Amino acid sequence: MKAAAFLYPWDVVGDPEAPERLARLGIRQVTLAAAYHSTRALTPRHPRHRVVTAVHAAVLYPPGDHWQGRELRPYAAGDWAPGDAYGEAAQALRAAGLDVHSWVVLAHNSRLGDDHPATSVVNAYGDRYPWAPCIAQPATRAYLADLAAEAAVRPGTGTRGTELESCGWYGLAHLHAHDKIAGVPLGEAGQYLMSLCFCASCREGYEGQGLDPDELADVVRRALEPVWRGGEEGEGRPAVEKLIGTDRAAATRAWREETARTLQETVVGAVRAAAPTGFQVLLHADPVTYHCGANAGVDAAHVLSVADGVVVPCTGGARLLEPFAAQGRERAVLAANLTVVSGMGGSPATLAADAARAAELGATELRLYHAGLASDADLALVAKALSHTE
């Protein structure tokens, strides 16, 4: 089974031993970040540094001149990835015999929300989520499609495919600096209601579904009152229907799911228009359509009719593969994403067994998160496991 590992350009640039070390793991591909959100990352083997702080979301290459004059445009990286860090890393990895695919984060960008507050998701209380661009807004959708096309393809780097993260709704759930929102537990229903957007575009969308957006916001706030007092709201779709009513739940889901589907069609179409023939396009995906986040909620049948496949979170269990496998699309890539960093909840010691289980449930490939963050001991376990999974 083909295995690929996620990587940042700063894991390679300045470390001439990194490409060969990665090749020895037994992977055939590196999924290399080209556009990424803010982060603080460990680099345990780099000869020049141990911690890289990316202070804002950025493209890890020089953005094109076509962005000049546009209000929404990507930000260049600072000293954590200067120049064409992506291109430099891609060249070094390809020289070691590794395929390179780009890793592009889309609707997750706190810098965009800070500089352009009107682009952000707005909850029923009027609070903005600056990390979450609202994917219903026309200008944001155009920006995301153009960003995807540029960051995914990277002409002249030998990039052979892309993996698009956050190609859908982002909501309340977000790893934030010094996070303090866990005082009241929110189940799936609470997360869904706190992720509903009430910006001008979404209010218009709700009206198109026959809802009064002011009334809907009031209903959501009243539905959440028991949650703030420590009550249980239940889980999943039935709980949402109980909290805001069956018709309202159906209408909000219809608006959000159609918005996400059309964005995915637009973004994949933009990448294909910019890419050479045979360029592979995968989406990080969750088969529960109302889920938000890096692994965007998708309709399994629809997304496999648009993209070449999906990357599915499988750490802790591979059951999310099943709805995609059930579509029976023989050529679709179903990549099981397994965390192999022990300190981040991964289990490199059970990688061979986890990979075998994922294959039983339909996985055709593996994605390993994250070769740059893992310790030497974790990587040794990865190499041992991959030697038994081919």
N, C-alpha and C positions, 0 to 999 in steps of 0.2 A: 504494500500500500504506500503510495507516494506520501512523503512527509515534508512539510514546510515549516519554517520557524519564523516568527515575527521578530523584527529587529528595527532599531533606530539608526539613522546614519551616523550619529556620534558614537555608536558602538564599534564602528569600522574606521571612520576617518581618524587618522593619527595612530592607529594600531595596526601595523603591517601584518601582524600574526593572526588577526581576527578571521580573515576569509578562510584560510586553511584550517584553522581550528573549528570553524563552523562546518566545513566540508567533511571533516573527520567524524562529525556526529552521525553521519548517515542520512542527512537531509538532502533533498534534491533541489529545493527552492527556498529562497528567502523572500518573505513578504515585508518589504521595506517601506517605512513611513515616508510619505511625500507631503502630506498635509496632516497636521496633528494638533490636538488641543494642548493647553498648558499642562505641564507635568513636572515632577521632580523624580529623577530616575537614578538608580544606582548603576555604576559601571565597574563591577568588581575586578576586572582584569585589565582595564585600560592603562597604558603606561603613563598617561599625563593627568588623569583625573579619576575621582571616585564617585562624584555626584554631579549630575547635569540638571540645571534648573531652567526649564523652558517657561518663561514668565508669561507668555500669552500664546494663544493659538496662532499657528503660522504655517506657511508653506516652506518646505526645507530645500528650496531652490529659488532662483531669481524669478519673481512673477513677471509675466509677459507685459509688453507695452500696451496691449489692448485694454488693460485695466485703467489706463490713464483717463481721468475725468469722470470715472464712475464713482458713485457714492459708496456702494458696497463693493469692496474689493479685498483680496487676501492680504495679509500682513506678512512681510518678510521676517524670517527668523533673525534673532540677534546673535550674540557671540556664541550661543550654544550650537548653532548650525549655520555658520557664515557661508556666503557664496553659494555654489551649487553642491551642497553637502550630499543631497540625494544622488546626483550624477556621479560624484567622486566615489561614494560608497558602492553604487551599482556597478561601476566599472571594475572595482577591486573584487567584488563578489563574483562577477561573471568570469574574471580571469582565473578564479579558483574552480571553475566548472559548475557554478551554481546558477540556476535560473533565477531571475529577479522579477517579481511582481510588485506593483505599488500598493501601498496601504493608505487609503484616503479617508479621513474623518470629515464628515459633512455638517450635519445639523447639531453641532456641539462646539460652541465658540463663545466664551465669556468676553473676549475682547470686542467682538462684534456687538454683543449686547450692551457693553459699557459705552462704546462710542456711538451706537445707534439704538437707543433704548426702545424705540418704536418697533424694532424687528423682533422683540422677545415675546415668548409666550406670557400671557397675563392670566392669572387664575381668577376664580370667582370672587375673591376678596379684593382684586385690583393689584395684587403683588406681581411684580415682574420677575421672570426667571432669566437673568442675563446670559446664562450658559445655554439656553434653549431657543434658537431662532424658530419663529413660527413658520412652519412649512406651507401654510396656506397663503401667505402674502406673496403676491406676484413678483415683486422685486427680489425677495429672498429666494424664491424658486429659481429665478433666472440666474442669480448669483451662484447658487448651489450647482446648477447644471453646468455653468461655465467653469466653475472651480473643479468639478469632477473631471471634465474633459481635459483640462490643462494638467492637473495633478496626477491623473491616472496614467496618461500616455507617455509623457516625458520623452519626446523624440530624441534620438541620438544616444539613448542610454541602454538600449537593448531590452527595455522592459517588455515583457510578453503577456502581461495581464494585470488586472487590478482587483482589489478587494475593498468594497465600499462599506464603511462603517457609518452608523447613525444616518442612514438613508431613510428617514421616517421621523416620527414624532419623538421629541425628547420631552420629559416632564419633570416632576418634582424630584425624583430620585437622582442624586448626583453627589459624587464624592467631592466635597468642598473643603477648603482649608478650615481647620478647627470647627468641624461640623457639629451643630447643636440642634438637630431636628429630630432626634430619636426619642425625645422625652415622651411622646405619645405614639404608640405603635400604630402604623397604618398598614392594613392588609391590602390585597389587590384592589378592592373596591375603593378604599380611601385614596390609594395612589392614583387610581383612574380619575376620581372626581377632582383631586388636587392638581391633576395634569390637564384637565379641560382648559382650553384657551378661550379667552373672551376679548381678544384684540378685535379691531374693526373688521378684518377679513373673516374671522371665525364667527363673529356676531352675524355678519351677512350670510355666512354659510348655514348657521342654525335657522335663520329666517327662511332660507331656501328649503329647509327640511320641515317647515311648518311650526317652528318653535319661536316663542318670544324670548330673545336672549336675556332681557332683564329678569323675566320670570324664571328662566332656567337658572341664572346665577343665584337668585334668591332660594330656589328649591335646593340647589347644591349646598348652599351655606346652611340651610336648615337641616339637611340630611346629615351634614358633618357635625352638628352640635353634639350628639351623643358620643361621637368619636373623641372630641376634645375633652369630654368628661371622663374618658377612660373606658367607654363602652366598646362592645365588639360589633363591627359592621358586617362580618362575614367575609366570604371569599368569592372572587370571580364574578361572572356575569349575573347569576341569580341575585347576588347581594347588591349589585348596582341597580338592577331592576327594582328590588325591594326599596332601595333608598330614594330613587328619583322617579320611579314608575316605569312600566314596560315601554310605553311609547317614547318617552324622553330618552331612555337608555338606547333604544333602537335608533332613534334619530341622530343622537350624538355620535354613535358608532358609525352610522352610515356616512355622515359628513367626514369624520376623521379617517375612516378606511378608504374612502374614495380619494381624499386628499393625498394620503400616503401612496396609494396605488399609482395615481397619475404622476406624482413626483418621481417614483421609481421608474416609470416608463420614460419620463423626460430625461432623467439623469443617465440612464443606461443608453438611451438613444443618442445623447450628446457625446458620451464616451465612444460609442461605436462609430459615430460620424468622424471623430478625430483620430481613431485608431486604425492601424493596418489590419488587413484581413487575418483572421485567426486569433485576434487579441481576445483573451478570456476575461469575462466580467462576472464577478461573484459579489453577492451581498451578504453582509453579516445580518443574520435574521433569526427571529423567534416566531414560531408558528401560531402563537396566540396573538391575534390581530390587534388587540387593544393594549398590548404591552408597549412601553416606551423605552428609549435608551439606545445604547450603542448597538445592541442587537435589536433592530427595529421590528415591531410586530408586522407580520406580513400574512397574506393569504397564500398558502403553500402552492396551490395550483397556479395562481396568477404569477407569482414571482419566478417560478420555473419556466413560465412561458415567455418571460421578459429577459431574464439573465441566464448565464450558463450554469448557474448553480448557487449554492449558499454555503456560508460558514456558520456553523451552529454551535452555541455554547454547550459543552458536554462535561465540564468538570462537575463531579458529583453525580453523574448519571447521563446517559445518552438518549433518554426517552424523547427529547425534542426532535430527534432525527426522524421519528416514525411518520409524522404527517407528510414530510417531504418524500420519504421513501415510498409512501403509499400512492404517490402520483404516478409511479411506474415509468418515469422518464429515464430511459436507459443511458443517455449521454449526459445527463445532468451530473454535475459535481456536487457531492454531499460531503463537505469537509467537517469532520468532528474537531472542534476547538478544545484542546485540553491544556490546562495550566500545568506547567512543569517546574514552577518556582515554589519550593517548599514553604518559604516564608510568606507567600501570598496565597496559601491555601491549596497549592498544587500537590500532586502526588506522583513525582517521577518514578518512585519505586514500583508503582503499579501500572506504569504506562503500557507495558505489553498487554496486560489483561484488559485495561481500559480500552485500548485500541481494538482488541479482538471483540469486545462487547459492542463497541461502536460499529464495527464491520457487520456484526450479526444484525444490527438494527438499520443497516443501509448505508453506512459511511463508505465512501469510495476513496477518501483521502484524509490525512491528518493535518491539523494546524497546531503548532506548539507555542504556547505563550509562557515565557518570552526568552529567547536565547541570550539576549544581552543582559537581562536582569538576573538570570539564574547563577547560582554558585557553581564552582568547579565540581562539587560533589553531585549536585543536581544534574549537571551536563553529563557526567560519567554514567549516571543511571539512564539518561536519555539515550546515549550511544549504545549502551548494552541492550535496552529495549528495542531500539530500531534495528539492531542486528538480527532480531528474531521476528520482525514484522514484514519484511519484504516478501 
